[in-house]
Amino acid sequence: MVDTESISITRTAKSRLSKTDFDNLSFGQVFTDHMFMADYRDGQWKNLRIVPYGNIQISPATPALHYGQSIFEGMKAYRAEDGGALVFRAADNLKRMNISAERMCMPALPEDIFMDALSTLVDLDREWIPEQEGSSLYIRPFMFSADEFIGIRPSLDFTFMILLSPVGPYYSTPVKVKIETHYTRATEGGTGFAKAGGNYGGAIYPAKLAQDQGFHQLIWTDGKNHEYVEESGTMNLMFVINNTLLTPALSDSILAGITRQSVLDLARHWGMHVEERKISVIELVAALKQGRVQEAFGAGTAATIAHIELVGYENEKFMLPPVESRTFSNRVLNELENIKRGKIQPPFDWIYKI
């Protein structure tokens, strides 16, 4: 049982649950009845509360608006057959959020506050967890500066919140991606390893340019020479070449994805050869031209596994093998989905049940 005495709960006067079309859920556009909030004041977290979902009041001088002092996480909950809520690798998300907090000069979130808030909120709105295939309850924890001060310095006050959103599939079809050789998502010494809001805001424009050319997303390359591939859109990047699973090695310009690590853990558990290392654009393009890329996909919380069907580079486009022929990525997708939904026992301690 979760001790909720320190969390005050104000229930909504009228639920929107009955008016929600769970068969037609767009990603990130529908939110549950409640949200969690906590304030960091005078060096400690206080005023833990769950309130009806709605607009919040902030100072127009908050550095979150002016200087991007904000971080976030992404998680999912699934409905178990016995009605319980299953959250995938929650402790790992907390660990990564605190890594982001340190990089952005924000206070760490104590484990008891994070887990109690998550458990209490998901339990309160558990009827919002979709039962439809491919659907889930997306969980968005985030923190931002709550100072009333325009100036560049570490903030003193912060707000932590959790939103819940029932969602359908993030990508309904395999994606077309373009290798980006001009714009940069992150660079060495920057904040690419943190889930900071500014990392994503700056990526919207180059992604839009690619979308105007018929691509869904970009393959980001390193910010120094655009010599090595790093991520794909908002996902970690993976390839199966010559029956080996390849993924860029983590660095301070690459986010340590929870799904990325889960895929690597399963691959090694199954005895597959795995390489985490730098992958040059030249190496990848040569393998694409020679037909040695058996599979390519992005790994992330929103999509889990997003199959890549086409890679664009300069004026060339390379088609990959049909999705139905891909042995590893289809197997790992099915395995992760079954683990998350409690249909099979995971080989690792990944599931937090509420």
Secondary structure, 3 states (H helix, E strand, C coil): CCCCCCCEECCCCCCCHHHCCCCCCCCCCCCCCEEEEEEEECCEEEEEEEEECCCCCCCCCCHHHHCCCEEECCEEEEECCCCCEEEECHHHHHHHHHHHHHHCCCCCCCHHHHHHHHHHHHHHCHHHCCCCCCCEEEEEEEEEECCCCCCCCCCCCEEEEEEEEEECCCCCCCEEEEECCCCCCCCCCCCCCCCEHHHHHCCHHHHHHHHHCCCCEEEEECCCCCCEEEEECCEEEEEEECCEEEECCCCCCCCCCHHHHHHHHHHHHCCCEEEECCCEHHHHHHHHHCCCEEEEEEEECCCEEEEEEEEEECCEEEECCCHHHCHHHHHHHHHHHHHHCCCCCCCCCCEEEC
